Amino acid sequence: MTLTLTLVRHGQTVLNARRHLQGACDSPLTRTGRAGVRVTAQHLARHDFDTAYSSPQGRAVLTAMEILRHHPDLPITVDADLRELSFGSFERRPEHELDAVVPWSVLVPAVLAGTHPGVGGGEPGAEFMARVRGVFGRIVAAHDDASGPGAGHDRNVLVVGHGLTLGAYLATIDPSGLAALPNASVSTVEVTDGVARLVTVGVDVAGHGAVAARPAPVSA
């Protein structure tokens, strides 16, 4: 049996378009963002999902609900541990202001390594990574049980979340998974016999390109 995780980053928001930091805070989807999510939803319309998970943040929930228009009977679980990394006092501020204090190419590896104390008093890297590993561990365990309901059949789970949260999980599987994830992009992970592998990373279904999809190198 193979468990397929289909990971979708939320659609483009106002703060994304302005290149402002958006972690714990939220902002509405732009017109472009809403259109992009509809494209991704149509792309996923023929997928046979067994269940869905979403971050509780508005931009993720709206993205998930658009996808679920094509899957009206699909159960969804909102899990707080799928939320984005908090940027503390840098929330809503331009990206370049954070870069002037700690470059993205330095920050991201430190967060992944669990050594960064937290940006602007925000969530420490160790807590963030423990949360990411924990939530995806729970999701995999819930649907990769050979003795549970649906045993013996391949399963497909939808997860809607955020750039760093999804990227951090992908990086725990393979460092190459830490890529710039465009808004409304689709990444795929397959888990077979408890072993996860990357299938696709950041497929830009909606065509949003590099806007709000910052490179996240493993090393500076």
Secondary structure, DSSP 8 states (H G I E B T S, - for coil): -EEEEEEEE---BHHHHTTB--SSS---B-HHHHHHHHHHHHHTTT---SEEEE-SSHHHHHHHHHHHTT-TT--EEE-GGGS----GGGTTSBHHHHHHHS-HHHHHHHHHHT----GGG---HHHHHHHHHHHHHHHHHHH--TTSTTTTS-EEEEEEE-HHHHHHHHHHH-GGG-----TT-EEEEEEETTEEEEEEEEE-TT--TTTT-----S--
